[in-house]
Amino acid sequence: MYVLLVASAFNSLTQRVHAELRDHGHRVAVELALPGVDLTDAVGRHAPDLVLAPMLTTALPEGVWARYTCFIVHPGPVGDRGPSSLDRAVQEQVTRWGVTVLQATAEMDAGDVWACVECPVPPISKSDLYRGEIADAALEAVLQAVERFASRTYTPLPQDPAAARVRPYLRQEARRIDWENDSTDRVLRTLRAADSRPGVLDELLGAEWYLHGGHPEHRLRGRPGELLATRAGAVCRATTDGAVWIPELRARRTPGEPAPVKLPATVALGARLPVLREHPAPPRTGLHGRTWSDIRYREEGQVGVLSFTFPGGAMSTAHCRRLLDAYRAACARPTSVLVLGGDRDFFSNGIHLGVIEAADDPAEESWANINAMDDLVEAVLTTTDRLVVAALGGNAAAGGAMLALAADEIWCRSGVVLNPHYRLMGLYGSEYWTYTLPRRVGPALAERLTTEALPLSAASAQRLGLVDRTVPCAPQAFAGESARLAAHLAALPAAQSRIAEKKALRERDEAARPLASFREAELALMRRAFFDPDAPYHALRRAFVGKEPPAATPPHLTRVTPERPALVTPDVTGLAAPDGAPGAADC
């Protein structure tokens, strides 16, 4: 079928639906619901078999849903209605939730139900939940609904108006934190329910800020509302019975001024921040340590796991340098397999455009950031005394996807979406991609992936040779599964011979063309984009961090994709065949 996706933005869920519908043989295109754009005319030009809205913040026009069958993906169970469904689920600490695919009608969220799938709700942030359990349930429901529609035999189920639970938008008044009275648990639920957007409006150090994200602190104590310490760019703030770490802040917008950027808390506060003790986490905090850290290391037998979780997957110069220090420390340990990543949610999305935009000199900060990323990737590429596995429990894009390519093996959770390209930000890219990407998939496919700039499912990435293994599991299970697989890899009799072969191959490649020459060529083009004030990168970066909608849907999205991605055999030698077709996530 020809399925047209209509969305307010090409966000993570829309990307995953786009990729997986293509995997299932459907032709897919996208139209964004943008201000000033006649969506009825835009949809009419496509004349699709089905319209599907994975993420829509405005109502579909009657001219669309009256002419075409339109499916709405609602992040809530049957009967739940309203724009803040997921926010309320997190804030109210429900343990089960769901996703409903319903038909668009004149009344919001009231149409007939084509599919509904339940999912667990672990105690995590809204955005992590959305990209994990909710996305898994959404894809299961979408594929079920599309199959039912294609059969032409299924009759959708009408909703019972008496069972409807209509709740309004969750405004800031209902998100307020009372630092003098709210417990740590309540503060965390409030922060996690608004972590990505809209944030929690609060007063701090004489100014108004939106607080983004929250993690418990189990040792530090102080007067409620007081700032106690800093750690890795976050600030620790006391509650009535403990404290919380707040990683990011965003200043309240001043009328007539550009939208402020979400930044690491200490960067956002700048000179306002009083002198506070930097309170680093213990060096080996493990997966479930009692204190928050954005970088963790744990070890079991011959396996070391270096996990990291940066907000939005963005890695600033400071993030890259701290992760490089941790990587070097992990390489000093007596292990034969080192897992990089291995946790849920984002692996990495590359350089931190927000920190760059807020810098006094964005060009210089861009240059420092890409060099710090390259230093990290180089360290991974030149590790020859052990096997390195990139374990992606969440999505990766741009330089973050290329960071994964530096590893010997890449394992992805089955729900991961990859975007191995840079051009939508007006950049050529670095992170040694001109060495690692063709090495895996061949020059022709490397060129196609970086120019088409379309999302790939984990399954497609494995078929193309971009990743080695997909792990069919729930988001919460990925850390344990990747550790188990790493232990199995370390125990294989061939592990030591693979390490020796890896070292020999690196030496041969270095003799043929030094790594430094790849970096030099890439950075020459990156420097040109960074330091030319008229280069498209600057306007594209500002639009991205300011969340400015485009004037029209980008052409690469409106173009109808083929029914199925070409199963290209990579033009490389010595690449191991995939272990086998991935299974469906059992979520």
N, C-alpha and C positions, 0 to 999 in steps of 0.2 A: 504493500500500500504506500501511498504518498501521504506522509504525516507532516503537517506544518506545526512547528512549535511556536506558540505565542507566549512571550515572557516579558516581564518588566526589565530584566537584565539577563545576560548570558551567565548566570551564576553556576555554582558547583552542581546543583541538582539538574539544571537545564542541560549542562554539559554532559552529565552522566546519562540522562535520558537520550540525548542526541547520539552519543556513542553507542549505547546498547541497542537502540532501535536500528541503527545501521548494522550492528552485529547480527540482528535477527532478520536481516534481509529487506528492511523497509527503506524507501527513499525518504530523506529528511531534509527540511530547510527550516529556517528561523526567521520570524519577524518580531522585532522588539516593539512593545507598546510604549511609544515615545510621545512626549508632549508635542502637539501640533501636527501629528501624523494621523491621517485618516486610516484607521486600522481596517475598516470595512473594505476600502479600496485595495489596501495592501494584501489582505487575505484573498480577495477576489482575483487578483492577478495570479495567485498561485493555483487557485481552484483545487485544493487538496481533497483527498478522500476523508481525512479526519483532521480536526484541529485539536491540539493538546496543549494545555497551559500548565507547565510544571511549577512556575512561580510567577504569579500575577498579583499586583497590588491594586489594580483598578478593575472595574467591571468590564467584561466584554460587551461591545455594542450589540444591540439587537440585530443589526444588519449582518452580524457574523453568526451569532448562535441560532438565529431563525433560519439561516440558509444552510449552515453546515452543522454536523454533529460536532460538539465541542466538549472536550473532557477537561475538567478542572481538578488539579491535584491539591487536595486540602490536607494540611499536616495535623489532622485530628481525627478521632473516631467518628463513626456515623452519628449524626445528631449534633455534633459540635459545630458551632458557627461563630465567626468573628475573625478579625485580623490579627489577634494576639494569642492564637491557640497554643502555640508552642511555648511562648513566654509564660503563660499561666501554668502549663503543665510542669515546667521546671520550678517556678516559684512556689507552686503548691505541693511539690515533691511527690508527684504521682509515680507509681512504679511500673505502670503499663500505659501505653498510649497507642496511637494508630495513625494510619494514613488512609484517606478515602478518595477514590476517583469517582467524581460525580458529573452529571451532564449539566452544562450551563443553561440557566433559565433566567427569567427576569429577576428572580429573588436570589440573592447571594447565598451560596452554599446549600440551597434547598432542592437541587435537582435530583433526578433519579440516580441511584447508586449502581455503578458498573463493577466496582471492586473495592474491597476494604481489607487491610492487613494490619494485624496488631504487632507491636514490638515492645521490648523492655525499655525502661528508662533508668539507666544507671545515674548515680549522683555526679553528673558532669555539666559542663556549660551548654547553653542552648546551641551555639554554633557547632560545637563538637557533636552534639546529639543530632543535629540537622544533617551534617555530612556523614554521620555514621548510621545509627539505628534507623533514623527517619528515612534517610536516603535508601537504605536497603529495603525497607518496607514499601517505600514509594515505587521503586523499580519493580518489585514483585507485583504490586497492584497495577502499575501502568501496563506491564507486559500482559497481565491477565485481562485487563480491560480491553486492550488493543486486540488480543486474540478473540475475545468474545465478540467485539464489534465486527471483526473480519469474518466471523462465522455466519453472520446474518441470521442466526437462530436464537441468540440470547436476548431475553427480555430483562432490562434493568429493573431494580427494585425501587419502588417509590418510598420516600421517607415519610415517617409519621410526624406530622406537624406538632402533635402533642408531646413528642419526645425530644423536640429541638431544644438545644441549650444555646441561646444567642447571648453572646457577651461582647461588650464594646472594646474598643482599642484600649490597651493598658497604658494609661498616661503616666507622666512623671509623678503626679501626686500619689499614685498607688505604688510607686517604686521607691519612695523616699526611705532613707535609712535614718533611724533614730539611734545615733551612736551612744547616747546615754542609757538606752534601755534595751536595744536589740541584742539578742545573743549572737554568737559567732555563726551558729547554724542559720539563723534568719538572715544575717548579713550576706552570707555566702549564697543562699538561695536567691536573694534579691540581685546580687551582682551577676550570678551565673545566668539568670533569666534575661539579662540585657547585655551580655558580654561583648558581642560584636556590634550590634546596634539595637537600641538607640544609646546604650550606656545608661548609667544612673547619675542624674544630676545631683550635685552635692557642692557644699562649700568647703574650701580647703585653703588655708594660708591667705585668707583675705580675697579670694577670687572664686568664681564658679567654674566647676569642671564636670565633665562627664567621666565617670569611673568605668573602666572596661576590664572585666575579668576579676577573679578572686580565688585565692587559695588559702587553706588554713595554716596557721602557725601555732605550734603546740608548746613552745617554750617562752617566748617573749611575752611580757605583760606590761601594762601601763594604764594611764588614765584614759577612759573611753574617748575615742576620737583623736587621740594623740598619735603623732608619727613617732615610731620607735627606732626604725633602722632602714637601711637600704640593702638590696641584694640584686645584682645583675640587672639594674635599671628599674626594678620594682621598689615600691615603698611598703613598709609594714605599718599598719594602723591598728591601734588597740580597740577592742570591743569590751563589752561588759564582763565577759568570761574568757577572754583570750585575745587573739589578734588575727588579722588577715593580711595576706600579701596582695597588693593591687599592681598588676604589671603595667597598665597603660592608662593614660589620661588624655582627654581632648578638651580644649578650652571651649567655653560657650561662645557661640558665634555672635559677633557684633554686627548689628544691622548695617548693610552696605559694604561689609568687608568680606573677603573670601572665606570659605568654610575652613575652619581650623583643622589641622591634621592630627590624627590619633598617633601618639608617640609613647615611647617608654616613659614611665612616670617621672623619673629623675631628669630626663631630657626636657619634658614638657614644663616641669616646675622651674628649671633653670636656676636663676639667682634667688628665687623665692625660697628655695629649699634650705632649711636650716642645716647646720652641721650635725650630721647623723652618722652613727657607726655603720660601716659596711659589714654586714653580718653574713659571710659566705656560708653556703651549705657545706656539710661534711663532704669530703672528696668522693666517698663511695656510699651514696644515699640509697642505691637500689631502686627497684621499681615502685615499691610501696613505702618509701621512707616516710618518717613522721614529720618531715618538714619539706616545704616546697623548694624545688630547684628546677630551672629550665634545662639543665644538663645533668644527667645521672649516669653513673657507671656501676655495673654489677658484674659479678664473675662467678662462674660455676664450672669447675673442672678446667677443661681446655678452651672454654668459651668465655669471651668477654663481650658485654653488651653496652655500647655507648649510645644512650637514647637522649633525644633533645626535642623540646617542644617550644617553639617560638610563636608568639601570637600572629595569626594569619599566615604562618609559614615564612614570614619576611625575616631576612638575616642582615642586620646592620653590620658595619665594620666591627663594632665591639662584639656582636654575637659571633661573627666568624673567627675573630681572634681568640675568644674564650673557648670556642669549640675546637679550634686547632690545638690549643694548649691541652685540652682534655684528651684529644685524639693522640697526641704525642705521649701523654701519660699512660693511656691505655696500651699503646704500642710497647711500652716498657715492661708490661706485665707478661708473665710466662704462659701465654695462650697461643693456640694454633689457629683459632678462628675468632675474628672480631666482627661483631654485628654492629652496623651503624644504623641507628634508627630503632626499629623494632617496637614502637609504641603506636598508639592510635592517633588519628587525625593527621594534619599536614606533616609531610616529610620536610619539604622546603619549597618555597617559591622564588628563591634567589634573592637578589639585593633588596634592601629596604627602601622603597621609593618614598615612604613617609618621612623617614629620617633625612633622606637626601633633600626632599622638598623643603624641609624646615631648616636646613643648614644655612649658615651665612653665605657659603659659596657652594651651591648644589653641584657644580661641575667638579670641584675638587673632592667633595664628599662622594660623588659617583665614582671617581677614579680610585679613591681610597677603598671604597666598598668592593669594587670589582677585583682589585688586587688582593684584598683579604680573602675573597671567595676563591680566587685562583690559588692562593697559598694553601688553602685547605684542600682543594681538589688535587693539587700537586702532591701533597703529603699522602693522600690516599693512593694515588697512582704509583707512587714510588715506594710503597710498602711491599717489600718482597720477602719478608720472613714469616708471613702468615697469610691466610685467606681472609679477605674482607668481603662481607656480605652487606649490601644495602637492603634493609628490610622496610618496605613502605607500607605502613598501616593506613596511611591517608594519601591524599593527592600530592602531586609534585608538578611543578611547572618551571619553564625557563631555566635559569641557572640551577635551580633545585633539582630539576630532572637530570641535568648534566652532572651534578654532584653524584647522583646515584650511579651514573654510567662509569664513574671512576672505579667502582668496586669490581671484584672478580665475579660476583653473582648478584643478581637483582631479584628479590622476592617481593611480590605485591599481594596485598589482600585483594580478594576477588572484586571488591567494590571500588578499587582505586581508579582515578582518572588521571591520565598523564597528558601534559601539554609541552612537548619537547621542542619549543620554538621561542623566538624572541621578537619577531618582526612587528607584532602588534604594538610594541612599545618603541618602534623605530630604531631598534638596536640590532647589530650583527651578532652579538653574543660572544662570550668567552668561556671560561671554565674548561678549556681544552676540548670543547665539543668537536672541533674539526679533526681531532685525533680519535676520540672515543666513539662518536656516533657512527661514522663510516666503518670503524673497526667492527661494530656490532651488526649493522644492517646493510652495509655497502653504500657507495657514494650516491647511487641513483635514489634509493629510498631515503637516505639522509637529506638529500635535496628536497624531496617531496614533503617529508614531515615538517621541515623548517619553513617551507614556503606556503603550504596549504594552511597551516596554523589552525588545525582542527583538533579537538580532544580525542584521545584514544582510551578505550576501556583497557583494563588489565588483560582481558582475554585477547584482544586484538594485538596488544603490545607483545604478548607472548608468541602469538602466531607469526608476528613480523620479526621475531628475534631480539626485540628491544629488552625484554625481561626473560628471566630463566624459569621462573616458577610463579604460579598464582596459588594463593592459600585460601581455600574456601572456608571462611569462618566468620563469626560475628566480630565486630570491632573490639569488644572487650577480650576476646580470646586470642587476638593476634600476637600479643607480646609472648604469651605462653607457647603458642604454636611456633613462632619464629625461633624461640630459644630451644625448643625441642628439636626442630629441624637442624639448627646449628650444632647441637650436641651430636646428632647423628652424623653430620658432615665431618666433625672433628674426629669421630671414632672410625671413619672409613680407613681401610688399609692404604688407600691411594692418596690420602690427604697430604702426606709428606712429599710424595712424588709430584703432586700438583703444585705444591709450593716451590719446589725446585724448578719445575717447568715454567712457572710464572716468572721466576727470577731470570731465567735464561731468555724468555721472550721479551722481557722488558729491556734487557741488555741488547738484544738484536734490534728491537725497535729504536732504541736510543742511537745505535750506530747508524741506522738507516736515515733517521731524521730526529734530532734532539727535541725533547719536549719543549725546551725553551723557545724553539723556533715557532711552534704552534702558538704558544702564548704571545710571543712578540707580534705575530701577524694578526691575531685576533684583537689584541689590545690597541694596535695601531688604528684599526677601524672604530673601536669603541671610543678611543680618545677623541677622534674626529667628531663623533656624535656628542660626546660630553661637553667639549669646549667650543663648539660652534653654537652661538646663541640662537641661530636660525634653524638649527636641526630640529626635525619633527619630535625628537625624544622629549624635549622640554615641555612642549604643549601637551603631548600625550601623557607625560608623567603628571603634570598638574591636573589634567582632567581625571586621571585615574584616582589620585589620592583625594581629590575634591568630590569624587563620585558625580562628575558632570555627565549627564546622558549625552550620547552622540546625537547629531542632527538627524541621522537616518541609520537604519540597520546596516552594519558593515557588509560589503558585497560577498565576503567569503562565507557569511552565514546565510544570506538569502539564496545563494547558489544551491541547487538541489544536489545532494551527494549521491553517489552510485548506490545500488541496492545493497551491495556488500563490499567492504574494503577488499582491495586486491590482496590475495594471499601471496605476497612476493617472497620468493626464496632469497634470503640475504646473500649478496655477492661477497662472501668472506670465506676464509678457510680456517679450519681449526675450531669452529664454533660448535659446541655440543648441541645436539638436537633437544627440543623441549622434552620434559619428562612425560608429557601426555596432555590431553585436553583438560582444561580446568573444569572443576565441578561448579555447580551453582551454590551460592552462599546459602547456608541453612540458617536463616535468621527469622 
